[in-house]
Amino acid sequence: MTIRKLVSVGVASVILSFGVQVNASSGWELEAISKSTGYSVHGQKGSANQFGLLKHSNTCGADELYISWASDSANIWSLAGQKVSLAADFDGVALDIPLEVISIRPLKGNQHQVIFGHSFANPELLALMTAAGSVNLMMTSSDIAQYFTVTGDNFPLQGFTQARSKALTRCESQSG
């Protein structure tokens, strides 16, 4: 059975900094981002690809989705600020995730890190992430996929609940 849901949309921004491993077996990392806290996991096809969420200080109950993806396209800059939709499959439950390209950062050579965000996870999505073993993300639109060599990746969700709990604890300590 396939279910299609849209994730609630919100506004925020992200710049990733350093990561601390939450649990070596799960692969989830906790990231201090000023007074915000990110928690993410790397994809199986590209170590530069990440699936994660952010908790912003003073709004620690909310979780903003962010996805980081590697690109080697010289034309990647034309995606800046664009609204996109990525297809997600959580162990057979499919949905489209509306996102916005909020940051493009040059790495080395022609490599770039593209950050997608500005979408908050609703309770149904959080429950789905807790129950699923993994999420497969795909760039199904050729308008987006043309900028990426790897257009799909799988992200393990084991350890998500523990990472979210640690992110909440850090977020609450930064609030106030």
N, C-alpha and C positions, 0 to 999 in steps of 0.2 A: 504494500500500500504506500503510495506516495502522497505526502502532504506538502502543500505550498503555503508558506507564510512569509510575510515581510517582517523584518526586524524593525523595531521602533527607531526613528531617526532623532538624533540630538546633535549638539554642537560642542566641539572641543578641539584641541590640537595636541600633537605629540612630537617630541624629539627624543629618540632613544639614547640612553647612555650606557651604563655598565650593567652586567647581569650577575646574579648570584644564584647558583644551583639550588633549587628547592629540595629536590630529591633526585639523587644520581640515577636511580632506576627509571624514573618517569621522564626525565629530560626537560621538565618545566623549569624556567628560570624566573626569578624575581628581579625587577629592574627599578632602581630609584631614578625617578625622572622629576627633578626638582622636588616639589611637595606631592607629586603624584606617584603612584606605584603601578608598574606594569608587570604582568605575568604572562609568559609566552612559552611556546615550544617550537623547535625547528622542524621543518618539513623533511621528508625522507628523500626527496629528489634534489633538493638544493639547500645547503646549510645556511644560505643567506635568506631563505624564505622562512617567515615566522607567522604563526597564528597566535593571537593573544588578546588580552583585554587590559584596560586601564581602570584604576580607581583614582579619582581625583580627590584631593583633600577637601574636606567640608561637604563632600557628596559621596562618601564612602560606600553607600548602599547601591550605587549605580555602577555598571560595568560597561565601559565603552570598548567596542570591538576595534582592534587594529590588526592589520595584515601588512607585513613587510615582504616585498618580492624583489628579486634581482632582475635587472634588465641590462642588456648590452647594446641597446638601440641608441644611435646618435640622435634620433628624433623623439626620445622619451619626453623631452621638455614640453611637447605639445599636449601631453596628458595633464599637466599641472592644473589643479582646480576642477577637473572633469568629474562628473558623477558617473559611476559605473555600477554594474551589478555582477557579482560573482555567484556562480552556482555552487551550492554546498550540499554534500551528501553525508548525513550522519547515520551510518550503518543502515542505509536503505530509506531514510527519511530525507527527502529532497526539499530544498528551499532556495530562494534567491536572497542574497544579502546586498542591500543597497549601501554603497560606500562612496566616498569622495577621495580623490587623490589629494592628500594634504601636504605631502612633502616629497621632494625628489632630491636625493643627496648623491653627489659624485663620489665614487669610491676610487679604485685605481684603474688606469687605462680608460676604456670605454664603459666600465661597469658603473651602474647606478643602483641605489637602494630607493625603491618606491614605497611610500607609506600610504596605505588606504585606511580611512577612519571615518569619523563623524557619524557613527551609528551605534546606538546603545542596545545591548542585549536585553530582551524582555524576559520575564520569568519562564515562559515556555522554552525559549532558546537555552537558557541556563540549565533547565531540567533536562533538555535533550543532550547538552554537552556533558552533564553528569552521568547520564545513562549510556551514552555511546562509547564505543571503544576507540573510534577515530573519526575524523572528518576529512573528506576528500574535497578540495577546492578546485574549481575549474574556471578558467576565463573562456567563456563560451562565445562571446561576441568577438568577431574578427576585428572590430574597431579597436579593441583592447589587446587581444591576443597578438596582433602584429608586432607589438613592442617587446614581446617576451619570448625567449627561446624555450623556456619551460612554462607551459600554460596550465599545468595542473600539478598538484602536490597533495600528499597525504600527511596528516598531522595526528599523532597519537594523543588521545585524550585521557589516558591513564595518568593519574596524579593531578588532574584538573581541580578536584575538590580541595585537595591539600594546598595547592598553589593559591587558589582563591581565598582560602582561609588565612594564609600567611600574608597575602596582599591586603586583606581587610585589616589585619592587626597592624601592619605597617602604616596603612592609610590613616587609621584612627590615631596612631601615635604622632602623625604629622599634622593633624587637624587641630584647629583651635587657636 
